[in-house]
Amino acid sequence: MARASNIAPNRHAVHPFDLKYGTDTGGYLRPDEIGSGGIHEAMNNGYSAVAPSVFREACRRWRETLPSSAARLEAYTFVDVGAGKGRALLLAAEFPFRKIIGVELNEPLARVAQRNATLWNRLAHPPAKIRVVHEDAAAFRWPRTPLLVDLNNPFDCALVKVLASRIVAAAASGPGLVDLLYVNPACAETLIRQGNFNLLWNTQIQMDEADQEGDPYGATSDRVSAFRFCASNDAEKK
């Protein structure tokens, strides 16, 4: 295994977002540093948080794809799978989602995310209170509402495949409006082969200066893909 300093040479930098708000969302943790003891422990890809500028731009692009017949944004539940310390949840609270939920298998990380969420709920008074669930994503019970699912390359492709099947089942029992934002989409082909997700767009999003300063990898941009659920019979026609 490569040393953390090689993978994330800026891993100990304090992100300007945390300096501004007093939160704890930054840094990088190797997969072996966040073991959970669960059956899917070996499948995690470590921890790092999405850059705020990347997240906001990805959400802007996603909102532009919503058809006029889709439910209003206020009807969507935002679910961050592999929520880590919860930065994406705090950023999602800038939007008028119906619910904001983070699912995190690692208990210490889930506790940090909950502390951040409690602070954010007090500071920002978001329309939807942030909720953190300490649970295996493969066992999570999905809300029966329109969904925006957020992934920041949280685990390997075998678990992404399981997650996709669970999301398809949730979509079939709900309104069928499910989109995914996938940051650093290492397993995008897994979703495409599943047959129920159409690729909406796939692009490299530039980070602003603050995010470049605080990025643990020393990166200047991130790739993000957006997917939309479609019933299998619709997928076969495309």
Secondary structure, 3 states (H helix, E strand, C coil): CCCHHHHCCCCCCCCHHHHHHCCCCCCCECHHHHCCCCCCHHHECCECCCCHHHHHHHHHHHHHHCCCCCCCHHHCEEEEECCCCCHHHHHHCCCCCCEEEEEECCHHHHHHHHHHHHHHHHHHCCCCCEEEEECCHHHCCCCCCCEEEEEECCECHHHHHHHHHHHHHHHHHCCCCEEEEEECCCCHHHHHHHCCEEEEEEEEEECCHHHHHHCCCCCCEEEEEEEEECCHHHHHHC
